[in-house]
Amino acid sequence: MKAIEYIALALNLVSAIAIIVFVLLHSGKGAGLSEMFGGMMPATSTGTGIIEKNLDRITIVCAAVFGVTLLVLMVVGG
């Protein structure tokens, strides 16, 4: 294995675990991370709190890293 494969594999593993954790932290119906850390947070125009919005962004970044590392592993390893 080349060094780039090891790096891509490590990033892939970390991003996969992060996606699982952040998806589980998302709120269901009426309860979620914002209620756990202080109850009533000011809502934005979409109805989600600031914490949920940042959680969405982090989850999207982790998913993008996961996808890119999968492509790198396919190209380099294949």
mmCIF file of the N, C-alpha and C atoms, coordinates in Angstrom:
data_MODEL
# 
_entry.id   MODEL 
# 
loop_
_atom_site.group_PDB 
_atom_site.id 
_atom_site.type_symbol 
_atom_site.label_atom_id 
_atom_site.label_alt_id 
_atom_site.label_comp_id 
_atom_site.label_asym_id 
_atom_site.label_entity_id 
_atom_site.label_seq_id 
_atom_site.pdbx_PDB_ins_code 
_atom_site.Cartn_x 
_atom_site.Cartn_y 
_atom_site.Cartn_z 
_atom_site.occupancy 
_atom_site.B_iso_or_equiv 
_atom_site.pdbx_formal_charge 
_atom_site.auth_seq_id 
_atom_site.auth_comp_id 
_atom_site.auth_asym_id 
_atom_site.auth_atom_id 
_atom_site.pdbx_PDB_model_num 
ATOM 1   N N  . MET A 1 1  ? 0.838   -1.193 0.000  1.00 0.00 ? 1  MET A N  1 
ATOM 2   C CA . MET A 1 1  ? 0.000   0.000  0.000  1.00 0.00 ? 1  MET A CA 1 
ATOM 3   C C  . MET A 1 1  ? 0.872   1.242  0.000  1.00 0.00 ? 1  MET A C  1 
ATOM 4   N N  . LYS A 1 2  ? 0.405   2.225  -0.690 1.00 0.00 ? 2  LYS A N  1 
ATOM 5   C CA . LYS A 1 2  ? 1.106   3.482  -0.737 1.00 0.00 ? 2  LYS A CA 1 
ATOM 6   C C  . LYS A 1 2  ? 0.676   4.349  0.445  1.00 0.00 ? 2  LYS A C  1 
ATOM 7   N N  . ALA A 1 3  ? 1.436   5.379  0.697  1.00 0.00 ? 3  ALA A N  1 
ATOM 8   C CA . ALA A 1 3  ? 1.115   6.276  1.812  1.00 0.00 ? 3  ALA A CA 1 
ATOM 9   C C  . ALA A 1 3  ? -0.228  6.952  1.613  1.00 0.00 ? 3  ALA A C  1 
ATOM 10  N N  . ILE A 1 4  ? -0.563  7.290  0.375  1.00 0.00 ? 4  ILE A N  1 
ATOM 11  C CA . ILE A 1 4  ? -1.842  7.958  0.115  1.00 0.00 ? 4  ILE A CA 1 
ATOM 12  C C  . ILE A 1 4  ? -3.013  7.030  0.417  1.00 0.00 ? 4  ILE A C  1 
ATOM 13  N N  . GLU A 1 5  ? -2.824  5.736  0.217  1.00 0.00 ? 5  GLU A N  1 
ATOM 14  C CA . GLU A 1 5  ? -3.888  4.787  0.548  1.00 0.00 ? 5  GLU A CA 1 
ATOM 15  C C  . GLU A 1 5  ? -4.113  4.709  2.048  1.00 0.00 ? 5  GLU A C  1 
ATOM 16  N N  . TYR A 1 6  ? -3.024  4.716  2.811  1.00 0.00 ? 6  TYR A N  1 
ATOM 17  C CA . TYR A 1 6  ? -3.155  4.696  4.271  1.00 0.00 ? 6  TYR A CA 1 
ATOM 18  C C  . TYR A 1 6  ? -3.856  5.950  4.785  1.00 0.00 ? 6  TYR A C  1 
ATOM 19  N N  . ILE A 1 7  ? -3.485  7.091  4.225  1.00 0.00 ? 7  ILE A N  1 
ATOM 20  C CA . ILE A 1 7  ? -4.110  8.347  4.657  1.00 0.00 ? 7  ILE A CA 1 
ATOM 21  C C  . ILE A 1 7  ? -5.590  8.358  4.292  1.00 0.00 ? 7  ILE A C  1 
ATOM 22  N N  . ALA A 1 8  ? -5.915  7.948  3.064  1.00 0.00 ? 8  ALA A N  1 
ATOM 23  C CA . ALA A 1 8  ? -7.312  7.916  2.633  1.00 0.00 ? 8  ALA A CA 1 
ATOM 24  C C  . ALA A 1 8  ? -8.120  6.913  3.453  1.00 0.00 ? 8  ALA A C  1 
ATOM 25  N N  . LEU A 1 9  ? -7.514  5.778  3.756  1.00 0.00 ? 9  LEU A N  1 
ATOM 26  C CA . LEU A 1 9  ? -8.211  4.772  4.555  1.00 0.00 ? 9  LEU A CA 1 
ATOM 27  C C  . LEU A 1 9  ? -8.471  5.271  5.977  1.00 0.00 ? 9  LEU A C  1 
ATOM 28  N N  . ALA A 1 10 ? -7.501  5.952  6.561  1.00 0.00 ? 10 ALA A N  1 
ATOM 29  C CA . ALA A 1 10 ? -7.678  6.509  7.906  1.00 0.00 ? 10 ALA A CA 1 
ATOM 30  C C  . ALA A 1 10 ? -8.757  7.590  7.907  1.00 0.00 ? 10 ALA A C  1 
ATOM 31  N N  . LEU A 1 11 ? -8.722  8.481  6.920  1.00 0.00 ? 11 LEU A N  1 
ATOM 32  C CA . LEU A 1 11 ? -9.751  9.518  6.832  1.00 0.00 ? 11 LEU A CA 1 
ATOM 33  C C  . LEU A 1 11 ? -11.128 8.915  6.591  1.00 0.00 ? 11 LEU A C  1 
ATOM 34  N N  . ASN A 1 12 ? -11.180 7.859  5.801  1.00 0.00 ? 12 ASN A N  1 
ATOM 35  C CA . ASN A 1 12 ? -12.442 7.184  5.533  1.00 0.00 ? 12 ASN A CA 1 
ATOM 36  C C  . ASN A 1 12 ? -13.024 6.582  6.805  1.00 0.00 ? 12 ASN A C  1 
ATOM 37  N N  . LEU A 1 13 ? -12.179 5.942  7.581  1.00 0.00 ? 13 LEU A N  1 
ATOM 38  C CA . LEU A 1 13 ? -12.642 5.335  8.831  1.00 0.00 ? 13 LEU A CA 1 
ATOM 39  C C  . LEU A 1 13 ? -13.122 6.389  9.823  1.00 0.00 ? 13 LEU A C  1 
ATOM 40  N N  . VAL A 1 14 ? -12.357 7.458  9.974  1.00 0.00 ? 14 VAL A N  1 
ATOM 41  C CA . VAL A 1 14 ? -12.734 8.519  10.907 1.00 0.00 ? 14 VAL A CA 1 
ATOM 42  C C  . VAL A 1 14 ? -14.022 9.195  10.465 1.00 0.00 ? 14 VAL A C  1 
ATOM 43  N N  . SER A 1 15 ? -14.153 9.471  9.166  1.00 0.00 ? 15 SER A N  1 
ATOM 44  C CA . SER A 1 15 ? -15.368 10.128 8.698  1.00 0.00 ? 15 SER A CA 1 
ATOM 45  C C  . SER A 1 15 ? -16.585 9.209  8.802  1.00 0.00 ? 15 SER A C  1 
ATOM 46  N N  . ALA A 1 16 ? -16.409 7.911  8.618  1.00 0.00 ? 16 ALA A N  1 
ATOM 47  C CA . ALA A 1 16 ? -17.533 6.978  8.758  1.00 0.00 ? 16 ALA A CA 1 
ATOM 48  C C  . ALA A 1 16 ? -18.039 6.946  10.197 1.00 0.00 ? 16 ALA A C  1 
ATOM 49  N N  . ILE A 1 17 ? -17.111 6.899  11.137 1.00 0.00 ? 17 ILE A N  1 
ATOM 50  C CA . ILE A 1 17 ? -17.504 6.907  12.551 1.00 0.00 ? 17 ILE A CA 1 
ATOM 51  C C  . ILE A 1 17 ? -18.149 8.234  12.917 1.00 0.00 ? 17 ILE A C  1 
ATOM 52  N N  . ALA A 1 18 ? -17.600 9.336  12.380 1.00 0.00 ? 18 ALA A N  1 
ATOM 53  C CA . ALA A 1 18 ? -18.162 10.657 12.669 1.00 0.00 ? 18 ALA A CA 1 
ATOM 54  C C  . ALA A 1 18 ? -19.571 10.790 12.110 1.00 0.00 ? 18 ALA A C  1 
ATOM 55  N N  . ILE A 1 19 ? -19.808 10.253 10.925 1.00 0.00 ? 19 ILE A N  1 
ATOM 56  C CA . ILE A 1 19 ? -21.159 10.306 10.354 1.00 0.00 ? 19 ILE A CA 1 
ATOM 57  C C  . ILE A 1 19 ? -22.146 9.566  11.244 1.00 0.00 ? 19 ILE A C  1 
ATOM 58  N N  . ILE A 1 20 ? -21.759 8.406  11.721 1.00 0.00 ? 20 ILE A N  1 
ATOM 59  C CA . ILE A 1 20 ? -22.647 7.637  12.601 1.00 0.00 ? 20 ILE A CA 1 
ATOM 60  C C  . ILE A 1 20 ? -22.962 8.430  13.863 1.00 0.00 ? 20 ILE A C  1 
ATOM 61  N N  . VAL A 1 21 ? -21.948 9.014  14.472 1.00 0.00 ? 21 VAL A N  1 
ATOM 62  C CA . VAL A 1 21 ? -22.151 9.771  15.713 1.00 0.00 ? 21 VAL A CA 1 
ATOM 63  C C  . VAL A 1 21 ? -23.027 10.988 15.471 1.00 0.00 ? 21 VAL A C  1 
ATOM 64  N N  . PHE A 1 22 ? -22.731 11.759 14.418 1.00 0.00 ? 22 PHE A N  1 
ATOM 65  C CA . PHE A 1 22 ? -23.481 12.995 14.191 1.00 0.00 ? 22 PHE A CA 1 
ATOM 66  C C  . PHE A 1 22 ? -24.905 12.734 13.735 1.00 0.00 ? 22 PHE A C  1 
ATOM 67  N N  . VAL A 1 23 ? -25.143 11.661 13.012 1.00 0.00 ? 23 VAL A N  1 
ATOM 68  C CA . VAL A 1 23 ? -26.518 11.337 12.643 1.00 0.00 ? 23 VAL A CA 1 
ATOM 69  C C  . VAL A 1 23 ? -27.319 10.938 13.885 1.00 0.00 ? 23 VAL A C  1 
ATOM 70  N N  . LEU A 1 24 ? -26.686 10.215 14.792 1.00 0.00 ? 24 LEU A N  1 
ATOM 71  C CA . LEU A 1 24 ? -27.382 9.840  16.022 1.00 0.00 ? 24 LEU A CA 1 
ATOM 72  C C  . LEU A 1 24 ? -27.645 11.038 16.926 1.00 0.00 ? 24 LEU A C  1 
ATOM 73  N N  . LEU A 1 25 ? -26.849 12.099 16.803 1.00 0.00 ? 25 LEU A N  1 
ATOM 74  C CA . LEU A 1 25 ? -27.075 13.301 17.610 1.00 0.00 ? 25 LEU A CA 1 
ATOM 75  C C  . LEU A 1 25 ? -28.187 14.185 17.065 1.00 0.00 ? 25 LEU A C  1 
ATOM 76  N N  . HIS A 1 26 ? -28.595 13.965 15.817 1.00 0.00 ? 26 HIS A N  1 
ATOM 77  C CA . HIS A 1 26 ? -29.663 14.781 15.248 1.00 0.00 ? 26 HIS A CA 1 
ATOM 78  C C  . HIS A 1 26 ? -30.955 14.587 16.014 1.00 0.00 ? 26 HIS A C  1 
ATOM 79  N N  . SER A 1 27 ? -31.768 15.623 15.967 1.00 0.00 ? 27 SER A N  1 
ATOM 80  C CA . SER A 1 27 ? -33.015 15.575 16.718 1.00 0.00 ? 27 SER A CA 1 
ATOM 81  C C  . SER A 1 27 ? -34.068 14.764 15.987 1.00 0.00 ? 27 SER A C  1 
ATOM 82  N N  . GLY A 1 28 ? -34.912 14.161 16.786 1.00 0.00 ? 28 GLY A N  1 
ATOM 83  C CA . GLY A 1 28 ? -36.068 13.475 16.239 1.00 0.00 ? 28 GLY A CA 1 
ATOM 84  C C  . GLY A 1 28 ? -37.220 14.459 16.209 1.00 0.00 ? 28 GLY A C  1 
ATOM 85  N N  . LYS A 1 29 ? -38.379 14.010 16.576 1.00 0.00 ? 29 LYS A N  1 
ATOM 86  C CA . LYS A 1 29 ? -39.526 14.904 16.618 1.00 0.00 ? 29 LYS A CA 1 
ATOM 87  C C  . LYS A 1 29 ? -39.609 15.566 17.980 1.00 0.00 ? 29 LYS A C  1 
ATOM 88  N N  . GLY A 1 30 ? -39.168 16.810 18.071 1.00 0.00 ? 30 GLY A N  1 
ATOM 89  C CA . GLY A 1 30 ? -39.324 17.592 19.291 1.00 0.00 ? 30 GLY A CA 1 
ATOM 90  C C  . GLY A 1 30 ? -38.215 17.456 20.299 1.00 0.00 ? 30 GLY A C  1 
ATOM 91  N N  . ALA A 1 31 ? -37.257 16.592 20.091 1.00 0.00 ? 31 ALA A N  1 
ATOM 92  C CA . ALA A 1 31 ? -36.170 16.459 21.063 1.00 0.00 ? 31 ALA A CA 1 
ATOM 93  C C  . ALA A 1 31 ? -34.880 16.269 20.300 1.00 0.00 ? 31 ALA A C  1 
ATOM 94  N N  . GLY A 1 32 ? -33.825 16.802 20.848 1.00 0.00 ? 32 GLY A N  1 
ATOM 95  C CA . GLY A 1 32 ? -32.557 16.634 20.176 1.00 0.00 ? 32 GLY A CA 1 
ATOM 96  C C  . GLY A 1 32 ? -31.433 17.251 20.966 1.00 0.00 ? 32 GLY A C  1 
ATOM 97  N N  . LEU A 1 33 ? -30.394 17.592 20.278 1.00 0.00 ? 33 LEU A N  1 
ATOM 98  C CA . LEU A 1 33 ? -29.193 18.097 20.914 1.00 0.00 ? 33 LEU A CA 1 
ATOM 99  C C  . LEU A 1 33 ? -29.424 19.456 21.543 1.00 0.00 ? 33 LEU A C  1 
ATOM 100 N N  . SER A 1 34 ? -30.211 20.314 20.920 1.00 0.00 ? 34 SER A N  1 
ATOM 101 C CA . SER A 1 34 ? -30.416 21.643 21.487 1.00 0.00 ? 34 SER A CA 1 
ATOM 102 C C  . SER A 1 34 ? -31.196 21.574 22.800 1.00 0.00 ? 34 SER A C  1 
ATOM 103 N N  . GLU A 1 35 ? -32.127 20.660 22.913 1.00 0.00 ? 35 GLU A N  1 
ATOM 104 C CA . GLU A 1 35 ? -32.860 20.518 24.159 1.00 0.00 ? 35 GLU A CA 1 
ATOM 105 C C  . GLU A 1 35 ? -31.981 19.920 25.260 1.00 0.00 ? 35 GLU A C  1 
ATOM 106 N N  . MET A 1 36 ? -31.019 19.104 24.849 1.00 0.00 ? 36 MET A N  1 
ATOM 107 C CA . MET A 1 36 ? -30.128 18.490 25.828 1.00 0.00 ? 36 MET A CA 1 
ATOM 108 C C  . MET A 1 36 ? -29.187 19.526 26.445 1.00 0.00 ? 36 MET A C  1 
ATOM 109 N N  . PHE A 1 37 ? -28.798 20.527 25.656 1.00 0.00 ? 37 PHE A N  1 
ATOM 110 C CA . PHE A 1 37 ? -27.843 21.519 26.118 1.00 0.00 ? 37 PHE A CA 1 
ATOM 111 C C  . PHE A 1 37 ? -28.477 22.844 26.456 1.00 0.00 ? 37 PHE A C  1 
ATOM 112 N N  . GLY A 1 38 ? -29.620 22.887 27.043 1.00 0.00 ? 38 GLY A N  1 
ATOM 113 C CA . GLY A 1 38 ? -30.118 24.157 27.529 1.00 0.00 ? 38 GLY A CA 1 
ATOM 114 C C  . GLY A 1 38 ? -31.544 24.479 27.190 1.00 0.00 ? 38 GLY A C  1 
ATOM 115 N N  . GLY A 1 39 ? -32.262 23.551 26.679 1.00 0.00 ? 39 GLY A N  1 
ATOM 116 C CA . GLY A 1 39 ? -33.677 23.795 26.472 1.00 0.00 ? 39 GLY A CA 1 
ATOM 117 C C  . GLY A 1 39 ? -33.972 24.680 25.290 1.00 0.00 ? 39 GLY A C  1 
ATOM 118 N N  . MET A 1 40 ? -34.593 25.790 25.549 1.00 0.00 ? 40 MET A N  1 
ATOM 119 C CA . MET A 1 40 ? -35.099 26.643 24.486 1.00 0.00 ? 40 MET A CA 1 
ATOM 120 C C  . MET A 1 40 ? -33.985 27.496 23.894 1.00 0.00 ? 40 MET A C  1 
ATOM 121 N N  . MET A 1 41 ? -33.590 27.162 22.698 1.00 0.00 ? 41 MET A N  1 
ATOM 122 C CA . MET A 1 41 ? -32.634 27.966 21.942 1.00 0.00 ? 41 MET A CA 1 
ATOM 123 C C  . MET A 1 41 ? -33.444 28.816 20.973 1.00 0.00 ? 41 MET A C  1 
ATOM 124 N N  . PRO A 1 42 ? -32.957 29.986 20.649 1.00 0.00 ? 42 PRO A N  1 
ATOM 125 C CA . PRO A 1 42 ? -33.701 30.786 19.671 1.00 0.00 ? 42 PRO A CA 1 
ATOM 126 C C  . PRO A 1 42 ? -33.719 30.099 18.310 1.00 0.00 ? 42 PRO A C  1 
ATOM 127 N N  . ALA A 1 43 ? -34.873 30.025 17.724 1.00 0.00 ? 43 ALA A N  1 
ATOM 128 C CA . ALA A 1 43 ? -35.035 29.332 16.453 1.00 0.00 ? 43 ALA A CA 1 
ATOM 129 C C  . ALA A 1 43 ? -34.793 30.287 15.295 1.00 0.00 ? 43 ALA A C  1 
ATOM 130 N N  . THR A 1 44 ? -34.293 29.765 14.229 1.00 0.00 ? 44 THR A N  1 
ATOM 131 C CA . THR A 1 44 ? -34.106 30.558 13.018 1.00 0.00 ? 44 THR A CA 1 
ATOM 132 C C  . THR A 1 44 ? -35.361 30.480 12.180 1.00 0.00 ? 44 THR A C  1 
ATOM 133 N N  . SER A 1 45 ? -35.312 31.014 10.982 1.00 0.00 ? 45 SER A N  1 
ATOM 134 C CA . SER A 1 45 ? -36.505 31.049 10.137 1.00 0.00 ? 45 SER A CA 1 
ATOM 135 C C  . SER A 1 45 ? -36.952 29.651 9.706  1.00 0.00 ? 45 SER A C  1 
ATOM 136 N N  . THR A 1 46 ? -36.038 28.693 9.691  1.00 0.00 ? 46 THR A N  1 
ATOM 137 C CA . THR A 1 46 ? -36.417 27.341 9.288  1.00 0.00 ? 46 THR A CA 1 
ATOM 138 C C  . THR A 1 46 ? -36.948 26.519 10.452 1.00 0.00 ? 46 THR A C  1 
ATOM 139 N N  . GLY A 1 47 ? -36.870 27.042 11.646 1.00 0.00 ? 47 GLY A N  1 
ATOM 140 C CA . GLY A 1 47 ? -37.399 26.333 12.793 1.00 0.00 ? 47 GLY A CA 1 
ATOM 141 C C  . GLY A 1 47 ? -36.376 25.486 13.520 1.00 0.00 ? 47 GLY A C  1 
ATOM 142 N N  . THR A 1 48 ? -35.156 25.439 13.036 1.00 0.00 ? 48 THR A N  1 
ATOM 143 C CA . THR A 1 48 ? -34.135 24.667 13.728 1.00 0.00 ? 48 THR A CA 1 
ATOM 144 C C  . THR A 1 48 ? -33.251 25.605 14.519 1.00 0.00 ? 48 THR A C  1 
ATOM 145 N N  . GLY A 1 49 ? -32.679 25.110 15.574 1.00 0.00 ? 49 GLY A N  1 
ATOM 146 C CA . GLY A 1 49 ? -31.807 25.913 16.397 1.00 0.00 ? 49 GLY A CA 1 
ATOM 147 C C  . GLY A 1 49 ? -30.415 26.024 15.810 1.00 0.00 ? 49 GLY A C  1 
ATOM 148 N N  . ILE A 1 50 ? -29.627 26.849 16.429 1.00 0.00 ? 50 ILE A N  1 
ATOM 149 C CA . ILE A 1 50 ? -28.266 27.083 15.957 1.00 0.00 ? 50 ILE A CA 1 
ATOM 150 C C  . ILE A 1 50 ? -27.435 25.811 16.057 1.00 0.00 ? 50 ILE A C  1 
ATOM 151 N N  . ILE A 1 51 ? -27.618 25.068 17.112 1.00 0.00 ? 51 ILE A N  1 
ATOM 152 C CA . ILE A 1 51 ? -26.829 23.847 17.311 1.00 0.00 ? 51 ILE A CA 1 
ATOM 153 C C  . ILE A 1 51 ? -27.171 22.823 16.228 1.00 0.00 ? 51 ILE A C  1 
ATOM 154 N N  . GLU A 1 52 ? -28.448 22.669 15.917 1.00 0.00 ? 52 GLU A N  1 
ATOM 155 C CA . GLU A 1 52 ? -28.836 21.719 14.874 1.00 0.00 ? 52 GLU A CA 1 
ATOM 156 C C  . GLU A 1 52 ? -28.303 22.141 13.514 1.00 0.00 ? 52 GLU A C  1 
ATOM 157 N N  . LYS A 1 53 ? -28.284 23.452 13.266 1.00 0.00 ? 53 LYS A N  1 
ATOM 158 C CA . LYS A 1 53 ? -27.770 23.935 11.988 1.00 0.00 ? 53 LYS A CA 1 
ATOM 159 C C  . LYS A 1 53 ? -26.284 23.616 11.846 1.00 0.00 ? 53 LYS A C  1 
ATOM 160 N N  . ASN A 1 54 ? -25.518 23.837 12.905 1.00 0.00 ? 54 ASN A N  1 
ATOM 161 C CA . ASN A 1 54 ? -24.098 23.502 12.871 1.00 0.00 ? 54 ASN A CA 1 
ATOM 162 C C  . ASN A 1 54 ? -23.892 21.997 12.784 1.00 0.00 ? 54 ASN A C  1 
ATOM 163 N N  . LEU A 1 55 ? -24.747 21.242 13.445 1.00 0.00 ? 55 LEU A N  1 
ATOM 164 C CA . LEU A 1 55 ? -24.675 19.790 13.380 1.00 0.00 ? 55 LEU A CA 1 
ATOM 165 C C  . LEU A 1 55 ? -24.943 19.296 11.962 1.00 0.00 ? 55 LEU A C  1 
ATOM 166 N N  . ASP A 1 56 ? -25.873 19.940 11.272 1.00 0.00 ? 56 ASP A N  1 
ATOM 167 C CA . ASP A 1 56 ? -26.132 19.605 9.869  1.00 0.00 ? 56 ASP A CA 1 
ATOM 168 C C  . ASP A 1 56 ? -24.900 19.861 9.015  1.00 0.00 ? 56 ASP A C  1 
ATOM 169 N N  . ARG A 1 57 ? -24.270 21.003 9.226  1.00 0.00 ? 57 ARG A N  1 
ATOM 170 C CA . ARG A 1 57 ? -23.077 21.350 8.438  1.00 0.00 ? 57 ARG A CA 1 
ATOM 171 C C  . ARG A 1 57 ? -21.944 20.365 8.685  1.00 0.00 ? 57 ARG A C  1 
ATOM 172 N N  . ILE A 1 58 ? -21.732 20.003 9.933  1.00 0.00 ? 58 ILE A N  1 
ATOM 173 C CA . ILE A 1 58 ? -20.659 19.051 10.264 1.00 0.00 ? 58 ILE A CA 1 
ATOM 174 C C  . ILE A 1 58 ? -20.944 17.696 9.622  1.00 0.00 ? 58 ILE A C  1 
ATOM 175 N N  . THR A 1 59 ? -22.203 17.268 9.654  1.00 0.00 ? 59 THR A N  1 
ATOM 176 C CA . THR A 1 59 ? -22.574 15.990 9.062  1.00 0.00 ? 59 THR A CA 1 
ATOM 177 C C  . THR A 1 59 ? -22.355 15.998 7.551  1.00 0.00 ? 59 THR A C  1 
ATOM 178 N N  . ILE A 1 60 ? -22.686 17.107 6.902  1.00 0.00 ? 60 ILE A N  1 
ATOM 179 C CA . ILE A 1 60 ? -22.493 17.214 5.457  1.00 0.00 ? 60 ILE A CA 1 
ATOM 180 C C  . ILE A 1 60 ? -21.012 17.184 5.104  1.00 0.00 ? 60 ILE A C  1 
ATOM 181 N N  . VAL A 1 61 ? -20.183 17.869 5.888  1.00 0.00 ? 61 VAL A N  1 
ATOM 182 C CA . VAL A 1 61 ? -18.738 17.863 5.635  1.00 0.00 ? 61 VAL A CA 1 
ATOM 183 C C  . VAL A 1 61 ? -18.174 16.455 5.819  1.00 0.00 ? 61 VAL A C  1 
ATOM 184 N N  . CYS A 1 62 ? -18.607 15.763 6.861  1.00 0.00 ? 62 CYS A N  1 
ATOM 185 C CA . CYS A 1 62 ? -18.141 14.385 7.086  1.00 0.00 ? 62 CYS A CA 1 
ATOM 186 C C  . CYS A 1 62 ? -18.567 13.470 5.943  1.00 0.00 ? 62 CYS A C  1 
ATOM 187 N N  . ALA A 1 63 ? -19.779 13.652 5.441  1.00 0.00 ? 63 ALA A N  1 
ATOM 188 C CA . ALA A 1 63 ? -20.244 12.835 4.320  1.00 0.00 ? 63 ALA A CA 1 
ATOM 189 C C  . ALA A 1 63 ? -19.446 13.139 3.056  1.00 0.00 ? 63 ALA A C  1 
ATOM 190 N N  . ALA A 1 64 ? -19.106 14.398 2.839  1.00 0.00 ? 64 ALA A N  1 
ATOM 191 C CA . ALA A 1 64 ? -18.309 14.764 1.670  1.00 0.00 ? 64 ALA A CA 1 
ATOM 192 C C  . ALA A 1 64 ? -16.902 14.172 1.759  1.00 0.00 ? 64 ALA A C  1 
ATOM 193 N N  . VAL A 1 65 ? -16.301 14.234 2.952  1.00 0.00 ? 65 VAL A N  1 
ATOM 194 C CA . VAL A 1 65 ? -14.975 13.638 3.144  1.00 0.00 ? 65 VAL A CA 1 
ATOM 195 C C  . VAL A 1 65 ? -15.042 12.134 2.916  1.00 0.00 ? 65 VAL A C  1 
ATOM 196 N N  . PHE A 1 66 ? -16.087 11.499 3.395  1.00 0.00 ? 66 PHE A N  1 
ATOM 197 C CA . PHE A 1 66 ? -16.269 10.062 3.202  1.00 0.00 ? 66 PHE A CA 1 
ATOM 198 C C  . PHE A 1 66 ? -16.354 9.724  1.718  1.00 0.00 ? 66 PHE A C  1 
ATOM 199 N N  . GLY A 1 67 ? -17.146 10.489 0.979  1.00 0.00 ? 67 GLY A N  1 
ATOM 200 C CA . GLY A 1 67 ? -17.283 10.230 -0.447 1.00 0.00 ? 67 GLY A CA 1 
ATOM 201 C C  . GLY A 1 67 ? -15.993 10.445 -1.222 1.00 0.00 ? 67 GLY A C  1 
ATOM 202 N N  . VAL A 1 68 ? -15.286 11.517 -0.897 1.00 0.00 ? 68 VAL A N  1 
ATOM 203 C CA . VAL A 1 68 ? -14.028 11.801 -1.593 1.00 0.00 ? 68 VAL A CA 1 
ATOM 204 C C  . VAL A 1 68 ? -12.987 10.724 -1.289 1.00 0.00 ? 68 VAL A C  1 
ATOM 205 N N  . THR A 1 69 ? -12.898 10.308 -0.034 1.00 0.00 ? 69 THR A N  1 
ATOM 206 C CA . THR A 1 69 ? -11.921 9.279  0.293  1.00 0.00 ? 69 THR A CA 1 
ATOM 207 C C  . THR A 1 69 ? -12.274 7.942  -0.358 1.00 0.00 ? 69 THR A C  1 
ATOM 208 N N  . LEU A 1 70 ? -13.560 7.648  -0.527 1.00 0.00 ? 70 LEU A N  1 
ATOM 209 C CA . LEU A 1 70 ? -13.940 6.438  -1.245 1.00 0.00 ? 70 LEU A CA 1 
ATOM 210 C C  . LEU A 1 70 ? -13.490 6.495  -2.700 1.00 0.00 ? 70 LEU A C  1 
ATOM 211 N N  . LEU A 1 71 ? -13.684 7.662  -3.323 1.00 0.00 ? 71 LEU A N  1 
ATOM 212 C CA . LEU A 1 71 ? -13.230 7.810  -4.705 1.00 0.00 ? 71 LEU A CA 1 
ATOM 213 C C  . LEU A 1 71 ? -11.713 7.686  -4.819 1.00 0.00 ? 71 LEU A C  1 
ATOM 214 N N  . VAL A 1 72 ? -10.993 8.282  -3.877 1.00 0.00 ? 72 VAL A N  1 
ATOM 215 C CA . VAL A 1 72 ? -9.529  8.192  -3.890 1.00 0.00 ? 72 VAL A CA 1 
ATOM 216 C C  . VAL A 1 72 ? -9.093  6.742  -3.725 1.00 0.00 ? 72 VAL A C  1 
ATOM 217 N N  . LEU A 1 73 ? -9.728  6.016  -2.825 1.00 0.00 ? 73 LEU A N  1 
ATOM 218 C CA . LEU A 1 73 ? -9.390  4.620  -2.628 1.00 0.00 ? 73 LEU A CA 1 
ATOM 219 C C  . LEU A 1 73 ? -9.692  3.777  -3.857 1.00 0.00 ? 73 LEU A C  1 
ATOM 220 N N  . MET A 1 74 ? -10.769 4.093  -4.561 1.00 0.00 ? 74 MET A N  1 
ATOM 221 C CA . MET A 1 74 ? -11.086 3.351  -5.783 1.00 0.00 ? 74 MET A CA 1 
ATOM 222 C C  . MET A 1 74 ? -10.071 3.613  -6.871 1.00 0.00 ? 74 MET A C  1 
ATOM 223 N N  . VAL A 1 75 ? -9.665  4.871  -7.014 1.00 0.00 ? 75 VAL A N  1 
ATOM 224 C CA . VAL A 1 75 ? -8.722  5.225  -8.082 1.00 0.00 ? 75 VAL A CA 1 
ATOM 225 C C  . VAL A 1 75 ? -7.324  4.703  -7.767 1.00 0.00 ? 75 VAL A C  1 
ATOM 226 N N  . VAL A 1 76 ? -6.850  4.925  -6.541 1.00 0.00 ? 76 VAL A N  1 
ATOM 227 C CA . VAL A 1 76 ? -5.485  4.549  -6.181 1.00 0.00 ? 76 VAL A CA 1 
ATOM 228 C C  . VAL A 1 76 ? -5.364  3.043  -5.986 1.00 0.00 ? 76 VAL A C  1 
ATOM 229 N N  . GLY A 1 77 ? -6.348  2.447  -5.359 1.00 0.00 ? 77 GLY A N  1 
ATOM 230 C CA . GLY A 1 77 ? -6.262  1.033  -5.053 1.00 0.00 ? 77 GLY A CA 1 
ATOM 231 C C  . GLY A 1 77 ? -6.654  0.116  -6.195 1.00 0.00 ? 77 GLY A C  1 
ATOM 232 N N  . GLY A 1 78 ? -7.380  0.645  -7.158 1.00 0.00 ? 78 GLY A N  1 
ATOM 233 C CA . GLY A 1 78 ? -7.893  -0.203 -8.227 1.00 0.00 ? 78 GLY A CA 1 
ATOM 234 C C  . GLY A 1 78 ? -6.962  -0.352 -9.337 1.00 0.00 ? 78 GLY A C  1 
# 
